[in-house]
Amino acid sequence: MLYELVYPYPMKLLRLFTVRLFTPLLATLLLTSVAPANVTLPKILGDNMVLQRAKPVYIWGTADTGDAVEVKFAGQEKQARPDTTGHWQVVLDPLTASANPQEMTITATNTAQPASNGVTTLKNILVGEVWFCGGQSNMEYSVNAPSSSAPSALPTDPQLAQELQTETYPQIRLFRVEKQTRQPEIVTNGWTDCAGDALNKFSAIGFFFARNLQHALNVPVGIVGSYWGGSRLEQWVPQDAFTRLPAFAKEAAASPFRVDGRAVGDYYKSMIADLAPFTVRGMLWYQGESNIIASNDGVRYADKMQALVEFWRTLWKGQDVPFYQVQIAPYLYTTRKDMQVDKVTPLPHAADELPKLWEAQMLATRINQVELVPTTDLDSHFSNIHPSGKRTVGQRLSNLALTKVYGQTAQTWQGPLYDKLEIKGGHVVVHFANTGGKLATRDGQAPAFFEIASADGVFKTATATIAGETVILTSPDVSAPATVRMGWTETAQPNLVNAAGLPAYPFRSNGPDWHPSR
């Protein structure tokens, strides 16, 4: 019929008529042939993941602005519409722990052509407890994959070698973020079983923590690791984390923005931002050495801790998650040849720079749900900034979590804490909290590393005697004592312990009265 219609006309007109006839038809076909809808997910959401139980669970991604998105998991169905930038999010109701692998389907439907669906299926998902671990090289310190920035646990832990040969961990899943700043998003192999190369490369502390937690709770455990040896705290959060706090008002008024002369947020976009708001139960943090090496932070580190903790909690959708620190270990910072930010001026470290940072770590526990586990008893190789004993650190962190989060009050994780002092004539009575009912020394000797000073501030070694849950101090060189300190040197390994055998935290009675700024 078409042939008969156009045949009588010249060929030039035939081509023109044909184009005019088919152009509207072609346009109609192009408009109605809509590409299938699809979703893009962050890498933290994937096969083999563990979702947090008993808390709202965030699922998010991107899709075309005209699509409708539906998420189905564990009998729940949640819908969302992408915003003008294509971002969408749903929140699953709190889930029940399950070691039975489940699937999640995420469907994007183009509303202009409902039959055009894109379906993403995530498989082998467990539900249990999820924790994040971060920091620098002592958190990076792997199970069995030493690197230039951090050693591994296996060579110094013979028990671990046997355990790895005889034990399996089917209810533990690992998610490790690769160290990189070139890409604006995280690089990772995704969620993996706790075995083989993935286990060897994972944080030893993170592994021991997860294993202990899984044994104690008998539910699946997921552990997310993002850490980089030699990193400073400031590199893990952007400028906004600091400018919101009065403690950094001076820096906020300057351009370009710097903290202690250095840029911030180097690792934030490439190693942190894409992980949030993946629902976690809590966070583990082992870092601080580089904040002595780079800037002798002292109490300033407590301000930076507030910036980190509060910003990450906001990033994770306001989840006021527990944040558990590890006390950095004794080390000879005085022997280092470090430079200031100009890379020309020397930056010497006094023997009390480490105690000042210990103090800042303890002051940071005044932030809600921030705690600190001790480490001064674990290694006496003061020239090694990477002490062994990661099994013990993981045990103390898991005991802390089991106590504070899961209500298992029989767990021990904390040493004696300085409470107050009484001056009685020529001697001082030091009171401690968290003694477990008694004080002792782990070597049977008199308590060590105690000093007292009169009003002139000149400290002298004190003779220390345990009396119940107190320590009595005297010195023939100080007739009118006014202040006390203990463990106030970089090689301090206090022998004072509580009933659980855990070491007392170094302290000074005249330290700064720091509180979170508002």
C-alpha positions as CSV (number, residue, x, y, z in Angstrom):
1,M,0.0,0.0,0.0
2,L,2.9,2.3,0.8
3,Y,4.5,1.5,-2.5
4,E,1.4,2.4,-4.4
5,L,1.1,5.7,-2.5
6,V,4.6,7.0,-3.3
7,Y,5.3,5.4,-6.6
8,P,3.8,8.1,-9.0
9,Y,6.1,10.8,-7.5
10,P,9.7,11.6,-8.6
11,M,12.4,9.9,-6.5
12,K,13.5,13.2,-4.8
13,L,10.0,13.8,-3.6
14,L,9.7,10.1,-2.7
15,R,12.6,10.4,-0.3
16,L,11.3,13.6,1.2
17,F,7.8,12.2,1.7
18,T,9.2,9.1,3.2
19,V,11.3,11.0,5.7
20,R,8.4,13.2,6.7
21,L,6.2,10.2,7.1
22,F,8.6,8.2,9.2
23,T,10.2,11.0,11.3
24,P,7.1,11.4,13.7
25,L,6.8,7.6,13.9
26,L,10.5,7.2,14.7
27,A,10.3,10.0,17.4
28,T,7.3,8.2,18.9
29,L,9.2,4.9,19.0
30,L,12.2,6.6,20.6
31,L,10.1,8.2,23.3
32,T,8.3,5.0,24.2
33,S,11.4,2.8,24.2
34,V,12.6,3.7,27.7
35,A,15.8,2.1,29.1
36,P,15.2,-0.4,31.9
37,A,15.3,1.2,35.4
38,N,18.3,0.4,37.6
39,V,19.8,1.2,41.0
40,T,23.3,1.8,42.1
41,L,24.3,0.7,45.6
42,P,27.3,1.8,47.8
43,K,29.9,-0.9,48.1
44,I,29.1,-1.5,51.8
45,L,25.8,-3.0,50.7
46,G,26.5,-6.3,49.0
47,D,26.5,-10.1,49.0
48,N,27.7,-11.7,52.2
49,M,27.0,-8.7,54.4
50,V,25.9,-8.7,58.0
51,L,23.0,-6.4,59.0
52,Q,22.7,-5.0,62.5
53,R,20.0,-6.6,64.6
54,A,17.6,-4.7,66.9
55,K,18.2,-1.3,65.3
56,P,16.7,0.6,62.3
57,V,18.8,-0.5,59.2
58,Y,19.6,2.0,56.5
59,I,19.5,0.9,52.8
60,W,20.4,3.5,50.2
61,G,21.7,4.2,46.8
62,T,21.0,6.1,43.6
63,A,18.4,5.7,40.7
64,D,16.9,7.8,38.0
65,T,14.7,10.6,39.4
66,G,11.6,9.2,37.8
67,D,11.9,5.7,39.2
68,A,10.2,4.1,42.2
69,V,12.4,1.9,44.4
70,E,11.3,-1.0,46.5
71,V,13.4,-3.0,49.0
72,K,12.3,-6.4,50.2
73,F,14.0,-8.2,53.1
74,A,13.0,-10.6,55.9
75,G,9.3,-10.1,55.2
76,Q,9.6,-6.3,55.0
77,E,8.8,-4.2,52.0
78,K,9.9,-0.5,51.9
79,Q,9.5,2.0,49.1
80,A,11.3,5.2,48.2
81,R,11.5,7.8,45.5
82,P,14.9,9.3,44.4
83,D,15.3,13.0,45.2
84,T,16.3,15.5,42.6
85,T,19.9,14.3,42.7
86,G,18.9,10.6,42.3
87,H,19.5,9.6,45.9
88,W,17.1,7.4,47.7
89,Q,16.9,5.7,51.1
90,V,14.7,3.3,53.1
91,V,14.9,2.3,56.7
92,L,14.2,-1.3,57.6
93,D,12.5,-1.9,60.9
94,P,14.7,-3.6,63.6
95,L,15.6,-7.1,62.6
96,T,16.0,-10.3,64.6
97,A,19.4,-12.0,64.6
98,S,19.7,-14.9,62.1
99,A,22.5,-17.1,61.0
100,N,20.4,-18.4,58.1
101,P,21.5,-16.8,54.8
102,Q,18.8,-14.5,53.3
103,E,18.3,-12.5,50.1
104,M,17.4,-8.8,49.6
105,T,15.9,-7.6,46.4
106,I,16.0,-4.0,45.4
107,T,13.7,-3.1,42.5
108,A,13.7,0.1,40.5
109,T,10.6,0.7,38.3
110,N,10.3,3.4,35.7
111,T,6.9,5.0,36.3
112,A,6.6,6.0,32.6
113,Q,6.8,2.3,31.6
114,P,6.1,0.1,34.7
115,A,7.1,-3.1,32.8
116,S,10.6,-1.8,32.6
117,N,12.1,-3.0,35.9
118,G,15.7,-3.3,37.2
119,V,16.1,-5.8,39.9
120,T,19.2,-6.2,42.1
121,T,19.5,-9.2,44.4
122,L,21.9,-9.3,47.3
123,K,22.6,-12.9,48.6
124,N,23.9,-14.7,51.6
125,I,23.0,-12.0,54.1
126,L,23.2,-12.6,57.9
127,V,21.8,-10.5,60.7
128,G,23.7,-10.0,64.0
129,E,26.1,-7.5,65.4
130,V,28.2,-5.0,63.3
131,W,31.2,-3.0,64.5
132,F,33.6,-0.6,62.8
133,C,37.3,-0.5,63.5
134,G,39.6,2.4,62.5
135,G,42.9,4.2,63.3
136,Q,46.5,3.9,62.3
137,S,49.1,1.2,62.1
138,N,48.3,-0.6,65.4
139,M,44.8,-1.1,64.1
140,E,46.1,-2.0,60.7
141,Y,48.4,-4.6,62.3
142,S,47.1,-7.6,60.5
143,V,46.5,-11.3,61.3
144,N,49.1,-12.6,58.9
145,A,50.0,-10.1,56.2
146,P,52.8,-7.8,57.3
147,S,53.4,-4.6,55.4
148,S,55.7,-1.7,55.3
149,S,53.4,0.3,57.7
150,A,52.4,-2.5,60.1
151,P,53.5,-6.0,61.1
152,S,51.3,-9.0,61.7
153,A,50.2,-10.9,64.8
154,L,51.0,-14.5,63.8
155,P,54.8,-14.4,64.4
156,T,54.4,-13.3,68.0
157,D,51.2,-15.3,68.8
158,P,51.9,-19.1,68.5
159,Q,48.4,-19.9,69.8
160,L,47.0,-18.0,66.8
161,A,48.7,-20.3,64.3
162,Q,47.1,-23.4,65.8
163,E,43.7,-21.7,66.0
164,L,43.7,-20.7,62.4
165,Q,44.4,-24.4,61.5
166,T,41.7,-25.9,63.6
167,E,38.9,-23.2,63.8
168,T,36.5,-21.9,61.2
169,Y,34.4,-18.7,61.5
170,P,31.3,-19.1,59.4
171,Q,29.3,-16.5,61.4
172,I,31.9,-13.8,61.0
173,R,32.1,-11.6,57.9
174,L,34.8,-9.1,57.1
175,F,34.7,-5.8,55.1
176,R,38.1,-4.1,54.6
177,V,38.6,-0.8,52.9
178,E,41.7,-0.5,50.8
179,K,44.2,2.3,51.5
180,Q,43.9,4.9,48.7
181,T,43.1,8.6,48.1
182,R,43.0,8.6,44.2
183,Q,39.4,7.5,44.0
184,P,36.6,9.6,45.4
185,E,34.9,6.5,46.8
186,I,36.0,3.5,48.7
187,V,37.9,0.6,47.1
188,T,37.2,-2.8,48.5
189,N,36.8,-6.5,47.7
190,G,33.4,-6.3,49.5
191,W,32.1,-8.5,52.3
192,T,34.0,-11.7,52.6
193,D,34.1,-14.8,54.7
194,C,36.4,-14.8,57.7
195,A,39.0,-17.0,56.1
196,G,42.0,-17.2,53.8
197,D,43.6,-14.1,52.4
198,A,40.8,-11.8,53.6
199,L,41.4,-12.9,57.2
200,N,45.2,-12.7,56.9
201,K,45.0,-9.1,55.7
202,F,42.4,-8.0,58.2
203,S,43.1,-6.1,61.5
204,A,44.2,-8.5,64.2
205,I,42.4,-6.5,66.9
206,G,39.3,-6.4,64.7
207,F,39.4,-10.2,64.2
208,F,40.0,-11.0,67.9
209,F,37.2,-8.6,68.9
210,A,34.8,-10.1,66.4
211,R,35.7,-13.7,67.3
212,N,35.3,-13.1,71.1
213,L,32.0,-11.3,70.5
214,Q,30.6,-14.1,68.3
215,H,31.5,-16.7,70.8
216,A,29.9,-14.8,73.7
217,L,26.7,-13.8,71.9
218,N,26.3,-16.7,69.5
219,V,25.0,-14.5,66.7
220,P,26.7,-13.5,63.4
221,V,29.2,-10.6,63.6
222,G,30.3,-8.3,60.8
223,I,33.4,-6.2,61.2
224,V,34.2,-3.2,59.0
225,G,37.8,-2.0,58.8
226,S,39.2,1.3,57.5
227,Y,42.7,2.2,58.8
228,W,46.0,3.6,57.5
229,G,49.4,3.4,59.3
230,G,50.9,6.7,60.1
231,S,47.6,8.7,59.8
232,R,46.7,11.6,62.1
233,L,43.2,11.9,63.5
234,E,42.5,15.0,61.5
235,Q,42.9,13.1,58.2
236,W,39.7,11.0,58.9
237,V,37.2,13.8,59.0
238,P,36.5,16.9,56.8
239,Q,36.7,20.6,57.7
240,D,33.0,20.6,58.9
241,A,33.9,18.3,61.8
242,F,36.1,21.0,63.3
243,T,34.4,24.3,62.4
244,R,31.3,23.3,64.3
245,L,33.2,23.3,67.6
246,P,34.3,26.4,69.6
247,A,37.7,24.8,70.2
248,F,38.5,25.4,66.6
249,A,37.1,28.9,66.2
250,K,40.5,30.4,65.4
251,E,41.1,27.9,62.6
252,A,37.6,28.4,61.2
253,A,38.3,32.1,60.7
254,A,41.4,31.5,58.7
255,S,41.8,30.6,55.0
256,P,42.9,28.1,53.9
257,F,41.5,26.0,56.7
258,R,44.3,24.2,58.6
259,V,44.5,22.4,62.0
260,D,48.0,22.7,63.5
261,G,49.3,23.9,60.1
262,R,48.0,20.9,58.2
263,A,45.1,20.1,55.9
264,V,42.4,17.8,57.1
265,G,40.2,15.1,55.6
266,D,42.8,13.4,53.4
267,Y,41.1,9.9,53.9
268,Y,37.5,11.0,54.5
269,K,36.0,10.8,51.1
270,S,38.0,7.8,49.9
271,M,37.8,5.6,53.0
272,I,34.9,6.8,55.3
273,A,32.1,8.7,53.6
274,D,30.6,5.9,51.6
275,L,30.4,3.6,54.6
276,A,27.7,5.8,56.3
277,P,24.9,5.4,57.3
278,F,25.4,1.6,57.3
279,T,24.0,0.7,60.7
280,V,26.6,-0.4,63.2
281,R,26.5,-1.2,66.9
282,G,29.7,0.6,67.8
283,M,33.2,1.8,66.8
284,L,36.7,0.8,67.8
285,W,39.6,3.3,67.5
286,Y,43.4,2.8,67.9
287,Q,45.2,5.9,67.0
288,G,47.2,8.8,68.5
289,E,50.9,8.1,67.9
290,S,51.1,10.3,64.8
291,N,49.5,13.1,66.7
292,I,52.5,13.1,69.0
293,I,54.9,12.7,66.1
294,A,53.4,15.5,64.0
295,S,52.4,18.1,66.6
296,N,52.8,17.0,70.3
297,D,49.0,17.3,70.7
298,G,48.6,17.0,74.5
299,V,45.1,18.0,75.6
300,R,44.5,19.3,72.1
301,Y,43.9,15.6,71.1
302,A,40.7,15.6,73.3
303,D,39.3,18.4,71.2
304,K,40.1,16.5,68.0
305,M,38.5,13.4,69.4
306,Q,35.3,15.3,70.0
307,A,35.4,16.5,66.4
308,L,35.9,12.9,65.2
309,V,33.3,11.2,67.4
310,E,30.6,13.8,67.0
311,F,31.0,14.1,63.2
312,W,31.0,10.4,62.6
313,R,27.9,10.0,64.8
314,T,26.2,12.7,62.7
315,L,27.3,11.0,59.5
316,W,25.9,7.7,60.8
317,K,22.5,9.4,61.0
318,G,22.8,10.6,64.6
319,Q,23.4,7.1,65.9
320,D,24.9,7.8,69.3
321,V,27.1,4.7,69.0
322,P,29.6,3.6,71.6
323,F,33.1,4.7,70.7
324,Y,35.9,2.6,72.3
325,Q,39.5,3.8,72.2
326,V,42.7,1.9,72.8
327,Q,45.4,3.6,74.9
328,I,48.5,4.0,72.8
329,A,51.5,2.1,74.2
330,P,54.8,3.2,75.9
331,Y,57.4,4.3,73.3
332,L,60.6,6.3,73.1
333,Y,59.3,9.4,71.3
334,T,62.3,11.3,72.8
335,T,64.7,9.4,70.4
336,R,62.9,10.5,67.3
337,K,64.1,13.2,64.8
338,D,60.8,14.7,63.7
339,M,60.1,17.9,61.9
340,Q,57.5,20.6,62.2
341,V,55.0,21.2,59.4
342,D,57.6,23.3,57.5
343,K,59.8,20.2,57.3
344,V,62.8,22.3,58.3
345,T,62.3,23.1,62.0
346,P,63.0,20.2,64.4
347,L,60.1,19.0,66.6
348,P,61.6,17.5,69.8
349,H,59.5,15.4,72.1
350,A,59.8,15.6,75.8
351,A,59.4,12.5,77.9
352,D,55.9,13.7,79.1
353,E,54.4,14.1,75.7
354,L,53.1,10.6,75.7
355,P,51.5,10.9,79.2
356,K,49.9,14.1,78.0
357,L,48.2,12.2,75.2
358,W,47.2,9.4,77.5
359,E,45.6,12.1,79.6
360,A,43.8,13.5,76.6
361,Q,42.5,10.0,75.7
362,M,41.2,9.7,79.2
363,L,39.6,13.2,79.1
364,A,37.8,12.2,75.9
365,T,35.9,9.6,77.9
366,R,33.9,12.6,79.2
367,I,32.2,12.5,75.7
368,N,29.1,10.3,76.0
369,Q,29.7,6.6,75.5
370,V,33.5,7.0,74.9
371,E,35.7,4.6,76.8
372,L,39.4,3.7,76.9
373,V,41.1,0.3,77.4
374,P,44.6,0.2,78.9
375,T,47.7,-1.2,77.3
376,T,50.7,-0.1,79.4
377,D,51.3,-3.7,80.6
378,L,51.5,-5.4,77.3
379,D,55.0,-4.8,75.9
380,S,58.4,-3.5,77.3
381,H,60.1,-3.0,73.9
382,F,60.0,0.8,74.1
383,S,61.8,1.2,70.7
384,N,58.9,-0.6,69.0
385,I,55.8,1.6,68.2
386,H,53.9,-1.6,67.3
387,P,53.7,-3.7,70.4
388,S,52.5,-7.2,70.3
389,G,49.6,-8.4,72.4
390,K,46.8,-7.6,69.9
391,R,44.9,-10.7,71.2
392,T,44.8,-9.0,74.7
393,V,43.7,-5.7,73.2
394,G,40.9,-7.4,71.3
395,Q,39.9,-9.3,74.4
396,R,39.7,-6.1,76.5
397,L,37.7,-4.3,73.8
398,S,35.3,-7.2,73.5
399,N,35.0,-7.4,77.3
400,L,34.2,-3.6,77.3
401,A,31.5,-4.1,74.6
402,L,30.0,-7.2,76.4
403,T,29.8,-5.1,79.6
404,K,28.6,-1.8,78.4
405,V,26.5,-2.8,75.4
406,Y,25.4,-6.3,76.1
407,G,25.0,-6.3,79.9
408,Q,27.5,-9.1,80.8
409,T,28.8,-7.5,84.0
410,A,31.3,-10.2,84.8
411,Q,33.6,-9.0,82.1
412,T,36.8,-7.0,83.0
413,W,38.3,-4.4,80.8
414,Q,39.4,-1.4,82.8
415,G,42.2,-0.7,85.3
416,P,42.2,1.5,88.5
417,L,41.2,5.1,87.8
418,Y,42.5,8.1,89.8
419,D,39.6,9.4,91.9
420,K,40.8,12.0,94.4
421,L,43.6,12.7,96.9
422,E,43.7,13.6,100.6
423,I,46.7,15.5,102.0
424,K,47.3,14.5,105.6
425,G,50.3,16.3,107.0
426,G,53.4,15.1,105.2
427,H,51.8,12.3,103.3
428,V,49.2,11.9,100.6
429,V,46.3,9.4,100.3
430,V,45.4,8.6,96.7
431,H,41.9,7.1,96.2
432,F,41.1,5.0,93.1
433,A,37.9,3.9,91.5
434,N,37.4,0.7,89.6
435,T,39.5,-1.4,92.0
436,G,37.3,-4.4,92.1
437,G,37.5,-4.3,95.9
438,K,41.3,-4.2,96.2
439,L,44.6,-2.9,94.8
440,A,47.8,-4.9,94.3
441,T,50.9,-4.9,92.2
442,R,51.4,-7.5,89.5
443,D,55.0,-8.1,90.5
444,G,54.6,-8.1,94.3
445,Q,56.8,-5.0,94.7
446,A,55.8,-1.6,96.0
447,P,53.7,0.5,93.6
448,A,56.0,2.2,91.1
449,F,56.1,5.5,89.1
450,F,54.4,7.6,91.8
451,E,55.7,11.2,92.4
452,I,54.6,14.0,94.6
453,A,55.4,17.8,94.6
454,S,54.9,20.7,96.8
455,A,53.5,24.0,95.7
456,D,56.7,24.7,93.7
457,G,55.7,21.9,91.2
458,V,59.0,20.1,91.5
459,F,58.2,16.4,91.5
460,K,60.1,13.9,93.6
461,T,59.9,10.1,93.6
462,A,57.5,8.9,96.3
463,T,57.4,5.8,98.4
464,A,54.1,4.2,97.8
465,T,52.2,1.8,100.1
466,I,48.9,0.1,99.3
467,A,46.2,0.5,102.0
468,G,43.0,-1.2,100.9
469,E,41.7,0.7,97.8
470,T,44.1,3.6,98.4
471,V,47.8,4.3,98.0
472,I,49.7,6.3,100.6
473,L,52.6,8.4,99.4
474,T,55.5,10.0,101.2
475,S,58.8,11.5,100.3
476,P,61.6,12.9,102.5
477,D,62.2,15.6,99.9
478,V,58.6,16.9,100.0
479,S,57.4,18.0,103.5
480,A,54.2,19.8,102.3
481,P,52.9,17.8,99.3
482,A,50.3,19.5,97.0
483,T,50.1,17.4,93.8
484,V,50.6,13.8,92.7
485,R,51.3,12.1,89.4
486,M,51.8,8.5,88.4
487,G,53.3,7.0,85.3
488,W,54.2,10.4,84.0
489,T,56.9,9.4,81.5
490,E,56.9,7.7,78.1
491,T,58.3,4.4,79.4
492,A,55.9,4.1,82.3
493,Q,54.5,0.6,82.9
494,P,52.7,1.0,86.2
495,N,52.6,-2.2,88.3
496,L,49.6,-1.1,90.3
497,V,46.6,-3.3,89.3
498,N,43.0,-3.9,90.4
499,A,41.5,-7.2,91.5
500,A,41.2,-8.2,87.8
501,G,44.9,-7.7,87.3
502,L,44.5,-4.7,84.9
503,P,46.9,-1.8,85.1
504,A,46.2,1.6,86.6
505,Y,45.9,4.5,84.1
506,P,48.7,7.2,84.3
507,F,47.4,10.5,85.7
508,R,48.3,13.8,87.3
509,S,46.1,15.4,90.0
510,N,46.6,18.9,88.6
511,G,45.8,18.2,85.0
512,P,43.5,20.3,82.7
513,D,39.8,20.3,83.5
514,W,38.7,19.6,80.0
515,H,35.1,19.0,79.0
516,P,33.5,18.7,75.5
517,S,33.0,22.2,74.0
518,R,29.5,23.3,73.0
